[in-house]
């Protein structure tokens, strides 16, 4: 058990989000979190559902999908070291998208209270999370602008 816990702490130290966290706190995080495995196509979490945990992808890839009127719109892909599900925790809101494993995926399931506790105790984690969210918003804004330009171009060509 001890060697497994130590190996998980070492693994957590390689994740940029947790790089500045004291090893004793990482040990507590590893002990209080659950390592989970998802198979290809398995839903990690579903859009609209309550978010009471976040995940750090340890290995593998997943698709982020927005669902509207029964259609699935792929919006992003995530991989190793990605933090997913944090938005629902931070905003205290339902999941904004569905995330589905693409191939085998291993993740660390971090409960809401531990995640919020880490952000409170280690401001550098909060800053890193804000940077990740800002990057996501910037990318989404760019993609939306590109889609609007394409739509406008397509609409003007039809007239």
GULUMTI-874652 format. One line per 8 residues: their letters; for each residue x negated, y negated, z of N, C-alpha, C, CB. Coordinates in nm, 2 decimals. Glycine has a CB too. Layout:
A = X Y Z X Y Z X Y Z X Y Z | ...
***
This chain:
XXXXXXXX = -0.08 0.12 0.00 0.00 0.00 0.00 -0.09 -0.13 0.00 0.09 0.00 0.12 | -0.19 -0.13 0.09 -0.28 -0.24 0.10 -0.35 -0.27 -0.03 -0.38 -0.23 0.21 | -0.40 -0.17 -0.10 -0.47 -0.19 -0.23 -0.38 -0.24 -0.33 -0.54 -0.07 -0.27 | -0.25 -0.20 -0.33 -0.15 -0.25 -0.43 -0.12 -0.39 -0.40 -0.02 -0.16 -0.42 | -0.11 -0.43 -0.28 -0.08 -0.57 -0.24 -0.20 -0.66 -0.28 -0.05 -0.58 -0.09 | -0.32 -0.61 -0.25 -0.44 -0.69 -0.29 -0.45 -0.70 -0.44 -0.56 -0.62 -0.24 | -0.42 -0.60 -0.52 -0.42 -0.61 -0.66 -0.32 -0.70 -0.72 -0.41 -0.47 -0.73 | -0.20 -0.71 -0.65 -0.10 -0.80 -0.69 -0.14 -0.95 -0.66 0.03 -0.77 -0.62
XXXXXXXX = -0.21 -0.97 -0.55 -0.26 -1.10 -0.51 -0.37 -1.14 -0.62 -0.33 -1.10 -0.37 | -0.46 -1.05 -0.66 -0.56 -1.08 -0.76 -0.49 -1.12 -0.89 -0.65 -0.96 -0.78 | -0.38 -1.04 -0.92 -0.31 -1.07 -1.05 -0.24 -1.21 -1.04 -0.20 -0.96 -1.07 | -0.18 -1.24 -0.93 -0.12 -1.37 -0.91 -0.22 -1.49 -0.92 -0.05 -1.38 -0.77 | -0.34 -1.46 -0.88 -0.45 -1.57 -0.88 -0.48 -1.60 -1.03 -0.57 -1.52 -0.81 | -0.46 -1.51 -1.12 -0.49 -1.53 -1.26 -0.38 -1.62 -1.33 -0.51 -1.40 -1.34 | -0.27 -1.63 -1.27 -0.16 -1.71 -1.33 -0.18 -1.86 -1.30 -0.02 -1.66 -1.28 | -0.19 -1.94 -1.40 -0.21 -2.08 -1.37 -0.12 -2.15 -1.27 -0.20 -2.16 -1.50
XXXXXXXX = 0.00 -2.11 -1.26 0.10 -2.17 -1.17 0.05 -2.15 -1.03 0.23 -2.11 -1.19 | -0.01 -2.04 -1.00 -0.05 -2.00 -0.86 -0.20 -2.02 -0.83 -0.01 -1.86 -0.83 | -0.27 -2.08 -0.93 -0.42 -2.09 -0.91 -0.47 -2.16 -0.79 -0.47 -2.16 -1.03 | -0.40 -2.26 -0.74 -0.44 -2.34 -0.63 -0.38 -2.29 -0.49 -0.41 -2.48 -0.65 | -0.31 -2.18 -0.49 -0.24 -2.14 -0.37 -0.34 -2.05 -0.29 -0.12 -2.06 -0.41 | -0.34 -2.07 -0.16 -0.42 -2.00 -0.06 -0.39 -1.85 -0.08 -0.39 -2.04 0.08 | -0.49 -1.76 -0.08 -0.47 -1.62 -0.09 -0.38 -1.56 0.01 -0.61 -1.55 -0.09 | -0.38 -1.61 0.13 -0.29 -1.56 0.23 -0.14 -1.58 0.19 -0.32 -1.62 0.37
XXXXXXXX = -0.12 -1.70 0.13 0.02 -1.73 0.09 0.06 -1.65 -0.03 0.03 -1.88 0.05 | -0.04 -1.62 -0.12 -0.02 -1.53 -0.23 0.02 -1.39 -0.19 -0.14 -1.53 -0.33 | -0.05 -1.35 -0.08 -0.02 -1.22 -0.03 0.12 -1.21 0.03 -0.12 -1.18 0.09 | 0.17 -1.32 0.09 0.31 -1.33 0.14 0.40 -1.33 0.02 0.33 -1.45 0.23 | 0.37 -1.40 -0.09 0.45 -1.41 -0.21 0.46 -1.27 -0.27 0.40 -1.51 -0.31 | 0.35 -1.20 -0.28 0.34 -1.07 -0.34 0.43 -0.97 -0.26 0.20 -1.01 -0.36 | 0.42 -0.98 -0.13 0.49 -0.90 -0.04 0.64 -0.92 -0.04 0.44 -0.91 0.11 | 0.68 -1.05 -0.06 0.82 -1.09 -0.05 0.89 -1.08 -0.19 0.84 -1.23 0.01
XXXXXXXX = 0.81 -1.07 -0.30 0.86 -1.06 -0.43 0.87 -0.92 -0.48 0.78 -1.15 -0.53 | 0.94 -0.89 -0.58 0.95 -0.76 -0.64 0.90 -0.75 -0.78 1.10 -0.71 -0.63 | 0.81 -0.65 -0.80 0.76 -0.63 -0.94 0.87 -0.55 -1.01 0.62 -0.56 -0.94 | 0.92 -0.60 -1.13 1.02 -0.53 -1.20 0.98 -0.51 -1.35 1.15 -0.62 -1.20 | 1.03 -0.40 -1.40 1.00 -0.37 -1.54 1.13 -0.36 -1.62 0.93 -0.23 -1.55 | 1.13 -0.42 -1.74 1.24 -0.42 -1.83 1.20 -0.35 -1.96 1.29 -0.57 -1.86 | 1.30 -0.28 -2.01 1.27 -0.21 -2.14 1.31 -0.29 -2.26 1.34 -0.07 -2.14 | 1.27 -0.26 -2.37 1.31 -0.33 -2.50 1.46 -0.35 -2.51 1.26 -0.25 -2.62
XXXXXXXX = 1.49 -0.48 -2.53 1.63 -0.52 -2.54 1.71 -0.54 -2.41 1.70 -0.41 -2.62 | 1.65 -0.51 -2.30 1.72 -0.53 -2.17 1.73 -0.67 -2.14 1.64 -0.45 -2.06 | 1.85 -0.71 -2.09 1.87 -0.85 -2.05 1.80 -0.88 -1.91 2.02 -0.88 -2.04 | 1.72 -0.98 -1.90 1.66 -1.02 -1.78 1.75 -1.10 -1.70 1.52 -1.10 -1.81 | 1.82 -1.20 -1.76 1.93 -1.27 -1.70 2.02 -1.33 -1.82 1.88 -1.38 -1.61 | 2.14 -1.35 -1.78 2.24 -1.39 -1.88 2.29 -1.54 -1.86 2.37 -1.30 -1.86 | 2.30 -1.60 -1.97 2.35 -1.74 -1.98 2.48 -1.75 -1.90 2.37 -1.79 -2.12 | 2.49 -1.85 -1.82 2.62 -1.88 -1.75 2.62 -1.82 -1.61 2.73 -1.83 -1.83
XXXXXXXX = 2.54 -1.72 -1.58 2.54 -1.65 -1.45 2.46 -1.74 -1.35 2.47 -1.51 -1.46 | 2.49 -1.72 -1.22 2.42 -1.79 -1.12 2.27 -1.75 -1.12 2.48 -1.76 -0.98 | 2.18 -1.85 -1.09 2.04 -1.83 -1.09 1.99 -1.83 -0.94 1.97 -1.93 -1.17 | 1.96 -1.71 -0.89 1.91 -1.70 -0.75 1.77 -1.65 -0.75 2.00 -1.61 -0.67 | 1.70 -1.65 -0.86 1.56 -1.61 -0.87 1.50 -1.66 -0.99 1.55 -1.45 -0.86 | 1.36 -1.66 -0.99 1.28 -1.69 -1.11 1.19 -1.57 -1.13 1.20 -1.83 -1.09 | 1.14 -1.57 -1.25 1.04 -1.46 -1.29 0.91 -1.52 -1.34 1.11 -1.37 -1.39 | 0.80 -1.45 -1.31 0.68 -1.48 -1.38 0.65 -1.36 -1.46 0.56 -1.51 -1.27
XXXXXXXX = 0.63 -1.38 -1.59 0.60 -1.26 -1.68 0.46 -1.22 -1.66 0.63 -1.30 -1.83 | 0.44 -1.10 -1.62 0.31 -1.04 -1.59 0.25 -0.98 -1.72 0.32 -0.94 -1.48 | 0.34 -0.92 -1.80 0.30 -0.85 -1.92 0.42 -0.83 -2.01 0.23 -0.71 -1.89 | 0.40 -0.86 -2.14 0.51 -0.84 -2.23 0.56 -0.97 -2.28 0.62 -0.76 -2.17 | 0.67 -0.96 -2.36 0.73 -1.08 -2.43 0.89 -1.07 -2.41 0.69 -1.08 -2.57 | 0.95 -1.19 -2.43 1.09 -1.19 -2.42 1.14 -1.30 -2.51 1.14 -1.22 -2.27 | 1.27 -1.29 -2.55 1.33 -1.39 -2.63 1.43 -1.47 -2.55 1.41 -1.33 -2.75 | 1.43 -1.60 -2.56 1.52 -1.69 -2.50 1.63 -1.72 -2.60 1.46 -1.82 -2.44
XXXXXXXX = 1.76 -1.69 -2.56 1.87 -1.70 -2.66 1.98 -1.79 -2.60 1.92 -1.56 -2.69 | 2.03 -1.88 -2.68 2.15 -1.96 -2.64 2.27 -1.89 -2.71 2.13 -2.11 -2.69 | 2.37 -1.87 -2.63 2.49 -1.81 -2.68 2.60 -1.91 -2.69 2.53 -1.69 -2.59 | 2.67 -1.91 -2.81 2.78 -2.01 -2.83 2.88 -1.94 -2.93 2.73 -2.14 -2.89 | 3.01 -1.93 -2.88 3.11 -1.88 -2.96 3.08 -1.74 -3.01 3.15 -1.97 -3.08 | 3.02 -1.66 -2.93 2.99 -1.52 -2.96 2.87 -1.50 -3.05 3.10 -1.46 -3.03 | 2.80 -1.61 -3.09 2.68 -1.61 -3.17 2.56 -1.63 -3.08 2.68 -1.71 -3.28 | 2.45 -1.56 -3.12 2.32 -1.58 -3.05 2.23 -1.66 -3.13 2.26 -1.44 -3.02
XXXXXXXX = 2.17 -1.77 -3.07 2.08 -1.85 -3.13 1.95 -1.84 -3.06 2.13 -2.00 -3.14 | 1.84 -1.78 -3.13 1.71 -1.77 -3.06 1.65 -1.91 -3.05 1.62 -1.68 -3.14 | 1.61 -1.95 -2.93 1.55 -2.08 -2.91 1.40 -2.08 -2.87 1.63 -2.15 -2.80 | 1.36 -1.97 -2.82 1.21 -1.97 -2.78 1.17 -1.82 -2.75 1.19 -2.05 -2.65 | 1.04 -1.81 -2.75 0.98 -1.68 -2.71 0.89 -1.71 -2.59 0.90 -1.61 -2.83 | 0.88 -1.61 -2.50 0.80 -1.63 -2.38 0.71 -1.51 -2.37 0.88 -1.66 -2.25 | 0.59 -1.53 -2.31 0.50 -1.41 -2.29 0.43 -1.42 -2.16 0.40 -1.41 -2.40 | 0.32 -1.35 -2.15 0.24 -1.34 -2.02 0.22 -1.47 -1.96 0.11 -1.27 -2.05
XXXXXXXX = 0.24 -1.48 -1.82 0.22 -1.59 -1.74 0.33 -1.69 -1.75 0.09 -1.66 -1.77 | 0.43 -1.67 -1.83 0.54 -1.76 -1.84 0.63 -1.76 -1.72 0.63 -1.73 -1.97 | 0.68 -1.87 -1.68 0.77 -1.89 -1.57 0.91 -1.90 -1.63 0.74 -2.01 -1.48 | 1.01 -1.81 -1.60 1.14 -1.82 -1.66 1.24 -1.82 -1.54 1.16 -1.70 -1.75 | 1.35 -1.89 -1.57 1.46 -1.89 -1.47 1.45 -1.99 -1.36 1.47 -1.76 -1.41 | 1.35 -2.07 -1.37 1.33 -2.17 -1.26 1.43 -2.29 -1.27 1.19 -2.23 -1.27 | 1.48 -2.32 -1.39 1.57 -2.43 -1.41 1.70 -2.41 -1.33 1.60 -2.45 -1.56 | 1.75 -2.29 -1.34 1.88 -2.27 -1.26 1.86 -2.29 -1.11 1.93 -2.12 -1.29
XXXXXXXX = 1.74 -2.25 -1.06 1.71 -2.27 -0.92 1.69 -2.42 -0.89 1.58 -2.19 -0.88 | 1.61 -2.49 -0.97 1.58 -2.63 -0.94 1.71 -2.72 -0.96 1.48 -2.68 -1.04 | 1.79 -2.69 -1.05 1.91 -2.77 -1.08 2.04 -2.71 -1.00 1.94 -2.77 -1.23 | 2.02 -2.60 -0.94 2.13 -2.53 -0.87 2.25 -2.52 -0.96 2.17 -2.62 -0.74 | 2.22 -2.47 -1.08 2.32 -2.46 -1.19 2.32 -2.32 -1.25 2.30 -2.57 -1.30 | 2.42 -2.28 -1.33 2.42 -2.15 -1.39 2.30 -2.15 -1.50 2.55 -2.13 -1.47 | 2.26 -2.02 -1.53 2.16 -2.00 -1.63 2.19 -2.07 -1.76 2.13 -1.85 -1.66 | 2.10 -2.15 -1.82 2.12 -2.22 -1.94 2.10 -2.14 -2.07 2.03 -2.34 -1.95
XXXXXXXX = 2.05 -2.02 -2.05 2.02 -1.93 -2.17 2.01 -1.79 -2.12 1.89 -1.97 -2.24 | 2.02 -1.70 -2.21 2.00 -1.55 -2.19 1.85 -1.52 -2.22 2.10 -1.46 -2.27 | 1.79 -1.44 -2.14 1.66 -1.40 -2.17 1.66 -1.24 -2.19 1.55 -1.44 -2.06 | 1.60 -1.20 -2.30 1.60 -1.05 -2.33 1.46 -1.01 -2.36 1.70 -1.02 -2.45 | 1.42 -0.89 -2.30 1.29 -0.83 -2.32 1.28 -0.79 -2.47 1.27 -0.71 -2.23 | 1.16 -0.82 -2.52 1.12 -0.78 -2.65 1.01 -0.68 -2.63 1.08 -0.90 -2.75 | 1.04 -0.55 -2.63 0.94 -0.45 -2.59 0.94 -0.44 -2.44 0.80 -0.49 -2.64 | 0.85 -0.36 -2.39 0.84 -0.35 -2.24 0.79 -0.48 -2.18 0.75 -0.23 -2.21
XXXXXXXX = 0.85 -0.52 -2.07 0.81 -0.64 -2.00 0.81 -0.61 -1.85 0.91 -0.75 -2.03 | 0.70 -0.66 -1.79 0.68 -0.65 -1.65 0.68 -0.79 -1.59 0.54 -0.58 -1.61 | 0.75 -0.81 -1.48 0.76 -0.95 -1.42 0.76 -0.94 -1.27 0.89 -1.02 -1.48 | 0.74 -1.05 -1.21 0.75 -1.07 -1.07 0.88 -1.15 -1.05 0.62 -1.14 -1.01 | 0.97 -1.08 -0.97 1.10 -1.14 -0.94 1.08 -1.22 -0.81 1.21 -1.04 -0.93 | 1.09 -1.35 -0.82 1.07 -1.44 -0.70 1.21 -1.50 -0.66 0.97 -1.55 -0.73 | 1.25 -1.47 -0.54 1.38 -1.51 -0.48 1.37 -1.67 -0.47 1.41 -1.45 -0.35 | 1.49 -1.73 -0.48 1.51 -1.87 -0.48 1.44 -1.93 -0.36 1.65 -1.90 -0.48
XXXXXXXX = 1.47 -1.88 -0.24 1.41 -1.94 -0.12 1.26 -1.94 -0.11 1.47 -1.87 0.01 | 1.20 -1.84 -0.17 1.05 -1.83 -0.17 1.00 -1.93 -0.27 1.00 -1.69 -0.20 | 1.06 -1.93 -0.39 1.02 -2.02 -0.49 1.03 -2.17 -0.45 1.11 -2.00 -0.62 | 1.14 -2.21 -0.39 1.15 -2.34 -0.34 1.05 -2.37 -0.22 1.30 -2.37 -0.29 | 1.03 -2.27 -0.14 0.93 -2.28 -0.03 0.79 -2.31 -0.08 0.93 -2.16 0.06 | 0.76 -2.24 -0.19 0.62 -2.26 -0.25 0.61 -2.40 -0.31 0.60 -2.16 -0.36 | 0.71 -2.45 -0.37 0.71 -2.58 -0.43 0.70 -2.69 -0.32 0.83 -2.61 -0.51 | 0.77 -2.66 -0.21 0.76 -2.76 -0.09 0.63 -2.76 -0.03 0.87 -2.72 0.01
XXXXXXXX = 0.57 -2.64 -0.01 0.44 -2.63 0.06 0.32 -2.66 -0.02 0.43 -2.49 0.11 | 0.33 -2.63 -0.15 0.22 -2.66 -0.25 0.27 -2.75 -0.36 0.17 -2.53 -0.31 | 0.25 -2.88 -0.34 0.30 -2.98 -0.44 0.24 -2.96 -0.58 0.26 -3.12 -0.39 | 0.11 -2.90 -0.58 0.05 -2.87 -0.71 0.14 -2.77 -0.79 -0.09 -2.82 -0.70 | 0.21 -2.68 -0.73 0.30 -2.59 -0.80 0.42 -2.67 -0.85 0.35 -2.47 -0.70 | 0.47 -2.76 -0.77 0.58 -2.84 -0.82 0.54 -2.93 -0.94 0.63 -2.93 -0.71 | 0.42 -2.98 -0.94 0.37 -3.06 -1.05 0.36 -2.97 -1.17 0.24 -3.13 -1.01 | 0.30 -2.85 -1.15 0.29 -2.76 -1.27 0.42 -2.73 -1.33 0.21 -2.64 -1.22
XXXXXXXX = 0.52 -2.70 -1.24 0.66 -2.67 -1.29 0.71 -2.78 -1.37 0.75 -2.63 -1.17 | 0.69 -2.91 -1.31 0.74 -3.03 -1.39 0.68 -3.04 -1.52 0.72 -3.15 -1.30 | 0.55 -3.01 -1.53 0.47 -3.02 -1.66 0.53 -2.92 -1.76 0.32 -2.99 -1.64 | 0.56 -2.79 -1.71 0.62 -2.69 -1.79 0.75 -2.73 -1.85 0.63 -2.56 -1.72 | 0.84 -2.79 -1.75 0.97 -2.84 -1.79 0.96 -2.95 -1.89 1.05 -2.88 -1.67 | 0.87 -3.04 -1.87 0.85 -3.16 -1.96 0.81 -3.11 -2.10 0.75 -3.26 -1.90 | 0.72 -3.01 -2.10 0.67 -2.95 -2.23 0.79 -2.89 -2.30 0.56 -2.85 -2.21 | 0.87 -2.81 -2.23 0.99 -2.75 -2.29 1.09 -2.86 -2.35 1.06 -2.66 -2.19
XXXXXXXX = 1.11 -2.96 -2.27 1.20 -3.07 -2.31 1.15 -3.14 -2.44 1.23 -3.17 -2.20 | 1.02 -3.17 -2.44 0.95 -3.23 -2.55 0.97 -3.14 -2.68 0.80 -3.25 -2.53 | 0.94 -3.01 -2.67 0.96 -2.92 -2.78 1.10 -2.91 -2.83 0.91 -2.78 -2.74 | 1.20 -2.91 -2.73 1.34 -2.90 -2.77 1.38 -3.03 -2.84 1.42 -2.87 -2.64 | 1.33 -3.14 -2.79 1.37 -3.27 -2.86 1.32 -3.27 -3.00 1.32 -3.39 -2.77 | 1.19 -3.23 -3.02 1.13 -3.23 -3.15 1.21 -3.14 -3.24 0.98 -3.18 -3.14 | 1.24 -3.02 -3.19 1.32 -2.92 -3.28 1.46 -2.98 -3.31 1.33 -2.79 -3.21 | 1.52 -3.04 -3.21 1.65 -3.10 -3.24 1.64 -3.21 -3.34 1.71 -3.16 -3.11
XXXXXXXX = 1.54 -3.30 -3.33 1.52 -3.40 -3.43 1.50 -3.35 -3.57 1.40 -3.49 -3.39 | 1.42 -3.24 -3.58 1.39 -3.18 -3.71 1.52 -3.12 -3.77 1.29 -3.07 -3.69 | 1.60 -3.05 -3.68 1.73 -2.99 -3.73 1.82 -3.10 -3.78 1.79 -2.91 -3.61 | 1.83 -3.21 -3.71 1.91 -3.32 -3.75 1.87 -3.38 -3.88 1.92 -3.44 -3.64 | 1.74 -3.39 -3.90 1.69 -3.44 -4.03 1.72 -3.35 -4.14 1.53 -3.47 -4.02 | 1.70 -3.22 -4.12 1.74 -3.12 -4.22 1.89 -3.12 -4.25 1.70 -2.98 -4.17 | 1.97 -3.14 -4.15 2.11 -3.14 -4.17 2.15 -3.27 -4.25 2.19 -3.15 -4.04 | 2.09 -3.38 -4.22 2.12 -3.51 -4.29 2.07 -3.50 -4.43 2.05 -3.63 -4.22
XXXXXXX = 1.96 -3.44 -4.45 1.91 -3.42 -4.59 2.00 -3.33 -4.67 1.76 -3.35 -4.58 | 2.04 -3.22 -4.61 2.13 -3.12 -4.67 2.27 -3.19 -4.70 2.15 -3.00 -4.59 | 2.32 -3.27 -4.61 2.45 -3.34 -4.63 2.44 -3.44 -4.74 2.49 -3.40 -4.50 | 2.33 -3.52 -4.75 2.31 -3.62 -4.85 2.30 -3.55 -4.99 2.19 -3.71 -4.82 | 2.24 -3.44 -5.00 2.22 -3.37 -5.12 2.35 -3.32 -5.18 2.12 -3.25 -5.11 | 2.45 -3.29 -5.09 2.58 -3.24 -5.13 2.67 -3.35 -5.18 2.65 -3.17 -5.02 | 2.63 -3.48 -5.15 2.72 -3.59 -5.19 2.67 -3.66 -5.31 2.74 -3.69 -5.09
***
